[in-house]
């Protein structure tokens, strides 16, 4: 099977090269989105078949199976979050001959005469917020964003930025780029985007106006606390030691069991923006606390759940390769029993013990569940009790 994949813009008058024109006139099976068909149909041979690219894509590729040569029209550069990547995944043995055009973010950068070699790219087209959150927390100076029609519009993106304190960017929106009659670009302060509607397709370039402060070690006194109790937060040095023992640079998913104020989850997300962080707390007050602290420190993307962890259905959650236990409520063995089977090989569990009894509970629980105690470090802060930071691993 051979695919000719031709990148186009939204201009209603296309100017194809002689080579591309020859490919079009020499074939009869064509494919693309409905919008693409409206643009190119006048250039196709009279006797042609058009296969719409619509979801589910599995049905589209079933139609392709009876074809030998297919000419696909796609937006911009088909390797840039585009359909050529889908072909490579679904038909890995297919021959692909590519004729790319500028992708939409290149077009927007061209309109702004903006160098884009240092621009960080995020696609939110039908995707979750994760990569966008990571880009914000990482503090990239330029962020290019591919939007969608409903959940990730310029307005919803701006609202998420403001919710977590990221007003330190300007937003340029490009509408219908490549359509010479209707395209438009405009630049806004983030707060002025809220509630505004833009023609679709559109895309965004964020340009940073100043660097946000990003502390290494959240100061305890500036966090929102449970009933104002300074004892109910993992102290900053202990928190950093715990995160160090979790070895999060090469981890993907952290579970924080018993998050209380959310300080460990937030510190982890702030220092390791790539992490998927899922936090659990039995107290109802934790719901507002973690939300308030996450917004205070600019850490979107933390998933939090309220209720007894031992009763929580975790079957649909991503498997952790790192777990921090901040509280156990006397159910240490139940917690470890639940985590151990789904913990990734070489996964880590770190627990902060405040008493000999809790140390014993942790040691017994990891032994019963075939985990290995790898490291223990004692630390005392000011006049507070000595904490034993304990690290267990799951061997292959």
Protein Blocks (a to p, Z undefined) as FASTA:
>chain_A
ZZddddddfbfbdcddfklmmmmmmpcbdcddfklmmmmmmmpcfbdcdddddddfklmm
mmmmmpmbdcdddehjfkgopaklmmmmmmmmbccdddddddfklmmmmmnopafklccc
ddfehpafklmmmmmmnopabdcddddfklmcfklmmmmmmmnopakbccdddehihiak
lgccddddfklmgopacddddddddddfbdcdddehiafklpccehhiaklcccfklmmm
mmmmnopmlpcbdcdehjlnommmmmmmmmmmmbccddddfblklmmmmmmmmmmnopgh
iacdedjfklpcfklpccdfbdcdfbgghpmmmmmmmmmmmpcghiacddddfbfklmmm
mmmmmmmnopacfbdcdddehjbccdddddddddZZ
